[in-house]
Amino acid sequence: MDMDLLIAPIIIFMVVVAPIWLVLHYRSKRQVSQGLTEEEFNQLNDLIAKAEKMSGRIETLEAILDTESPEWRAKHGLS
């Protein structure tokens, strides 16, 4: 009797859910293996450029702080 209650959900899973799950899984695998789209590549390059610009600004700010307040790193635990 208990086995009869499990057969229907198992059949529904195998007929409906499993095929959809497999299709979506392999579609996402294919998209990952294709790599970046041109738009994503351009966005990545833009983010890289912004990060490099920000890094330069941070270095400039740290140099200014080192000149004006040499102990700032020790005060903020950044030594």
VMD Tcl script that builds the backbone (N, CA, C; Angstrom):
set m [mol new atoms 237]
animate dup $m
set s [atomselect $m all]
$s set {name element resname resid chain x y z} {
  {N N MET 1 A 0.818 -1.190 0.000}
  {CA C MET 1 A 0.000 0.000 0.000}
  {C C MET 1 A 0.868 1.263 0.000}
  {N N ASP 2 A 1.927 1.281 0.819}
  {CA C ASP 2 A 2.817 2.429 0.866}
  {C C ASP 2 A 3.523 2.628 -0.463}
  {N N MET 3 A 3.846 1.546 -1.129}
  {CA C MET 3 A 4.547 1.637 -2.404}
  {C C MET 3 A 3.646 2.248 -3.477}
  {N N ASP 4 A 2.337 1.991 -3.396}
  {CA C ASP 4 A 1.394 2.556 -4.362}
  {C C ASP 4 A 1.345 4.084 -4.251}
  {N N LEU 5 A 1.527 4.614 -3.055}
  {CA C LEU 5 A 1.512 6.058 -2.861}
  {C C LEU 5 A 2.747 6.723 -3.458}
  {N N LEU 6 A 3.842 6.001 -3.555}
  {CA C LEU 6 A 5.079 6.561 -4.090}
  {C C LEU 6 A 5.173 6.453 -5.599}
  {N N ILE 7 A 4.467 5.528 -6.204}
  {CA C ILE 7 A 4.602 5.299 -7.640}
  {C C ILE 7 A 4.133 6.503 -8.447}
  {N N ALA 8 A 3.001 7.094 -8.115}
  {CA C ALA 8 A 2.477 8.237 -8.873}
  {C C ALA 8 A 3.442 9.433 -8.846}
  {N N PRO 9 A 3.930 9.870 -7.697}
  {CA C PRO 9 A 4.881 10.993 -7.706}
  {C C PRO 9 A 6.174 10.680 -8.468}
  {N N ILE 10 A 6.628 9.440 -8.376}
  {CA C ILE 10 A 7.851 9.060 -9.094}
  {C C ILE 10 A 7.618 9.127 -10.598}
  {N N ILE 11 A 6.478 8.635 -11.059}
  {CA C ILE 11 A 6.170 8.679 -12.495}
  {C C ILE 11 A 6.039 10.121 -12.967}
  {N N ILE 12 A 5.357 10.945 -12.206}
  {CA C ILE 12 A 5.217 12.361 -12.572}
  {C C ILE 12 A 6.582 13.030 -12.634}
  {N N PHE 13 A 7.426 12.744 -11.670}
  {CA C PHE 13 A 8.771 13.316 -11.668}
  {C C PHE 13 A 9.552 12.888 -12.907}
  {N N MET 14 A 9.507 11.611 -13.216}
  {CA C MET 14 A 10.277 11.068 -14.352}
  {C C MET 14 A 9.755 11.572 -15.695}
  {N N VAL 15 A 8.461 11.798 -15.810}
  {CA C VAL 15 A 7.875 12.194 -17.084}
  {C C VAL 15 A 7.897 13.711 -17.286}
  {N N VAL 16 A 7.719 14.471 -16.219}
  {CA C VAL 16 A 7.586 15.922 -16.358}
  {C C VAL 16 A 8.831 16.664 -15.868}
  {N N VAL 17 A 9.200 16.460 -14.637}
  {CA C VAL 17 A 10.248 17.272 -14.011}
  {C C VAL 17 A 11.636 16.924 -14.528}
  {N N ALA 18 A 11.967 15.655 -14.600}
  {CA C ALA 18 A 13.320 15.241 -14.983}
  {C C ALA 18 A 13.718 15.736 -16.374}
  {N N PRO 19 A 12.872 15.593 -17.419}
  {CA C PRO 19 A 13.280 16.100 -18.736}
  {C C PRO 19 A 13.504 17.612 -18.753}
  {N N ILE 20 A 12.629 18.363 -18.084}
  {CA C ILE 20 A 12.801 19.824 -18.038}
  {C C ILE 20 A 14.091 20.166 -17.306}
  {N N TRP 21 A 14.340 19.478 -16.215}
  {CA C TRP 21 A 15.543 19.695 -15.434}
  {C C TRP 21 A 16.790 19.435 -16.282}
  {N N LEU 22 A 16.799 18.340 -17.018}
  {CA C LEU 22 A 17.951 18.002 -17.862}
  {C C LEU 22 A 18.157 19.030 -18.968}
  {N N VAL 23 A 17.077 19.457 -19.615}
  {CA C VAL 23 A 17.199 20.456 -20.688}
  {C C VAL 23 A 17.789 21.745 -20.137}
  {N N LEU 24 A 17.270 22.224 -19.023}
  {CA C LEU 24 A 17.775 23.468 -18.440}
  {C C LEU 24 A 19.222 23.325 -17.968}
  {N N HIS 25 A 19.552 22.178 -17.421}
  {CA C HIS 25 A 20.919 21.946 -16.947}
  {C C HIS 25 A 21.910 22.004 -18.102}
  {N N TYR 26 A 21.641 21.288 -19.187}
  {CA C TYR 26 A 22.589 21.250 -20.288}
  {C C TYR 26 A 22.599 22.543 -21.085}
  {N N ARG 27 A 21.490 23.279 -21.096}
  {CA C ARG 27 A 21.480 24.589 -21.754}
  {C C ARG 27 A 22.401 25.543 -20.997}
  {N N SER 28 A 22.332 25.521 -19.665}
  {CA C SER 28 A 23.197 26.405 -18.882}
  {C C SER 28 A 24.658 25.993 -19.009}
  {N N LYS 29 A 24.918 24.686 -19.088}
  {CA C LYS 29 A 26.299 24.213 -19.294}
  {C C LYS 29 A 26.843 24.727 -20.618}
  {N N ARG 30 A 26.028 24.700 -21.673}
  {CA C ARG 30 A 26.459 25.145 -23.000}
  {C C ARG 30 A 26.756 26.634 -22.973}
  {N N GLN 31 A 25.915 27.424 -22.292}
  {CA C GLN 31 A 26.135 28.859 -22.219}
  {C C GLN 31 A 27.429 29.184 -21.493}
  {N N VAL 32 A 27.732 28.441 -20.445}
  {CA C VAL 32 A 28.967 28.664 -19.691}
  {C C VAL 32 A 30.176 28.314 -20.555}
  {N N SER 33 A 30.080 27.243 -21.304}
  {CA C SER 33 A 31.223 26.810 -22.111}
  {C C SER 33 A 31.467 27.727 -23.303}
  {N N GLN 34 A 30.456 28.480 -23.729}
  {CA C GLN 34 A 30.634 29.384 -24.863}
  {C C GLN 34 A 31.433 30.623 -24.482}
  {N N GLY 35 A 31.541 30.918 -23.221}
  {CA C GLY 35 A 32.323 32.062 -22.770}
  {C C GLY 35 A 31.495 33.331 -22.729}
  {N N LEU 36 A 32.189 34.460 -22.716}
  {CA C LEU 36 A 31.537 35.753 -22.591}
  {C C LEU 36 A 30.972 36.219 -23.926}
  {N N THR 37 A 29.824 36.895 -23.870}
  {CA C THR 37 A 29.306 37.548 -25.065}
  {C C THR 37 A 30.111 38.824 -25.277}
  {N N GLU 38 A 29.936 39.437 -26.436}
  {CA C GLU 38 A 30.673 40.661 -26.729}
  {C C GLU 38 A 30.307 41.765 -25.740}
  {N N GLU 39 A 29.026 41.848 -25.387}
  {CA C GLU 39 A 28.584 42.857 -24.427}
  {C C GLU 39 A 29.198 42.610 -23.051}
  {N N GLU 40 A 29.227 41.362 -22.614}
  {CA C GLU 40 A 29.829 41.035 -21.321}
  {C C GLU 40 A 31.324 41.330 -21.333}
  {N N PHE 41 A 31.996 41.044 -22.455}
  {CA C PHE 41 A 33.424 41.324 -22.585}
  {C C PHE 41 A 33.682 42.826 -22.489}
  {N N ASN 42 A 32.828 43.625 -23.143}
  {CA C ASN 42 A 32.972 45.080 -23.073}
  {C C ASN 42 A 32.730 45.593 -21.661}
  {N N GLN 43 A 31.723 45.027 -20.972}
  {CA C GLN 43 A 31.451 45.423 -19.592}
  {C C GLN 43 A 32.632 45.069 -18.691}
  {N N LEU 44 A 33.215 43.902 -18.902}
  {CA C LEU 44 A 34.369 43.482 -18.108}
  {C C LEU 44 A 35.543 44.427 -18.316}
  {N N ASN 45 A 35.811 44.783 -19.564}
  {CA C ASN 45 A 36.904 45.720 -19.843}
  {C C ASN 45 A 36.637 47.080 -19.219}
  {N N ASP 46 A 35.367 47.528 -19.240}
  {CA C ASP 46 A 35.008 48.798 -18.618}
  {C C ASP 46 A 35.245 48.751 -17.107}
  {N N LEU 47 A 34.857 47.647 -16.486}
  {CA C LEU 47 A 35.082 47.489 -15.043}
  {C C LEU 47 A 36.566 47.438 -14.705}
  {N N ILE 48 A 37.352 46.790 -15.547}
  {CA C ILE 48 A 38.800 46.742 -15.328}
  {C C ILE 48 A 39.392 48.145 -15.379}
  {N N ALA 49 A 38.970 48.935 -16.383}
  {CA C ALA 49 A 39.473 50.306 -16.513}
  {C C ALA 49 A 39.082 51.142 -15.297}
  {N N LYS 50 A 37.835 50.987 -14.828}
  {CA C LYS 50 A 37.397 51.741 -13.655}
  {C C LYS 50 A 38.174 51.325 -12.407}
  {N N ALA 51 A 38.449 50.037 -12.269}
  {CA C ALA 51 A 39.204 49.550 -11.107}
  {C C ALA 51 A 40.633 50.099 -11.126}
  {N N GLU 52 A 41.247 50.141 -12.300}
  {CA C GLU 52 A 42.607 50.685 -12.397}
  {C C GLU 52 A 42.628 52.173 -12.067}
  {N N LYS 53 A 41.607 52.899 -12.536}
  {CA C LYS 53 A 41.513 54.332 -12.249}
  {C C LYS 53 A 41.320 54.552 -10.742}
  {N N MET 54 A 40.464 53.724 -10.130}
  {CA C MET 54 A 40.220 53.837 -8.698}
  {C C MET 54 A 41.480 53.507 -7.905}
  {N N SER 55 A 42.227 52.521 -8.351}
  {CA C SER 55 A 43.469 52.154 -7.675}
  {C C SER 55 A 44.451 53.320 -7.688}
  {N N GLY 56 A 44.536 53.981 -8.827}
  {CA C GLY 56 A 45.410 55.158 -8.918}
  {C C GLY 56 A 44.972 56.260 -7.965}
  {N N ARG 57 A 43.674 56.473 -7.876}
  {CA C ARG 57 A 43.154 57.502 -6.961}
  {C C ARG 57 A 43.454 57.144 -5.513}
  {N N ILE 58 A 43.300 55.877 -5.162}
  {CA C ILE 58 A 43.573 55.448 -3.786}
  {C C ILE 58 A 45.051 55.656 -3.453}
  {N N GLU 59 A 45.927 55.314 -4.385}
  {CA C GLU 59 A 47.364 55.516 -4.161}
  {C C GLU 59 A 47.666 56.995 -3.958}
  {N N THR 60 A 47.030 57.866 -4.750}
  {CA C THR 60 A 47.228 59.310 -4.608}
  {C C THR 60 A 46.747 59.797 -3.248}
  {N N LEU 61 A 45.554 59.341 -2.841}
  {CA C LEU 61 A 45.027 59.733 -1.527}
  {C C LEU 61 A 45.915 59.246 -0.393}
  {N N GLU 62 A 46.426 58.029 -0.502}
  {CA C GLU 62 A 47.325 57.518 0.533}
  {C C GLU 62 A 48.610 58.320 0.592}
  {N N ALA 63 A 49.125 58.719 -0.560}
  {CA C ALA 63 A 50.346 59.537 -0.579}
  {C C ALA 63 A 50.092 60.885 0.080}
  {N N ILE 64 A 48.934 61.486 -0.186}
  {CA C ILE 64 A 48.587 62.767 0.439}
  {C C ILE 64 A 48.468 62.595 1.955}
  {N N LEU 65 A 47.777 61.545 2.378}
  {CA C LEU 65 A 47.641 61.298 3.812}
  {C C LEU 65 A 48.989 61.023 4.474}
  {N N ASP 66 A 49.866 60.283 3.787}
  {CA C ASP 66 A 51.192 60.015 4.346}
  {C C ASP 66 A 51.960 61.311 4.560}
  {N N THR 67 A 51.786 62.275 3.660}
  {CA C THR 67 A 52.484 63.551 3.770}
  {C C THR 67 A 51.882 64.426 4.863}
  {N N GLU 68 A 50.564 64.512 4.887}
  {CA C GLU 68 A 49.898 65.423 5.819}
  {C C GLU 68 A 49.722 64.852 7.223}
  {N N SER 69 A 49.569 63.538 7.326}
  {CA C SER 69 A 49.349 62.904 8.630}
  {C C SER 69 A 50.042 61.545 8.635}
  {N N PRO 70 A 51.352 61.548 8.903}
  {CA C PRO 70 A 52.135 60.314 8.798}
  {C C PRO 70 A 51.648 59.164 9.688}
  {N N GLU 71 A 50.918 59.469 10.747}
  {CA C GLU 71 A 50.467 58.431 11.676}
  {C C GLU 71 A 49.078 57.882 11.362}
  {N N TRP 72 A 48.508 58.254 10.214}
  {CA C TRP 72 A 47.122 57.861 9.927}
  {C C TRP 72 A 46.963 56.347 9.802}
  {N N ARG 73 A 47.945 55.671 9.279}
  {CA C ARG 73 A 47.842 54.220 9.123}
  {C C ARG 73 A 47.801 53.516 10.488}
  {N N ALA 74 A 48.628 53.967 11.395}
  {CA C ALA 74 A 48.675 53.364 12.730}
  {C C ALA 74 A 47.353 53.631 13.497}
  {N N LYS 75 A 46.798 54.824 13.300}
  {CA C LYS 75 A 45.542 55.174 13.978}
  {C C LYS 75 A 44.392 54.291 13.513}
  {N N HIS 76 A 44.434 53.872 12.267}
  {CA C HIS 76 A 43.337 53.082 11.685}
  {C C HIS 76 A 43.695 51.598 11.540}
  {N N GLY 77 A 44.820 51.226 12.122}
  {CA C GLY 77 A 45.219 49.812 12.107}
  {C C GLY 77 A 45.600 49.311 10.721}
  {N N LEU 78 A 46.183 50.152 9.895}
  {CA C LEU 78 A 46.537 49.769 8.535}
  {C C LEU 78 A 48.044 49.679 8.318}
  {N N SER 79 A 48.780 49.551 9.363}
  {CA C SER 79 A 50.238 49.541 9.227}
  {C C SER 79 A 50.653 48.228 8.684}
}
mol reanalyze $m
mol bondsrecalc $m
mol representation Tube
mol addrep $m
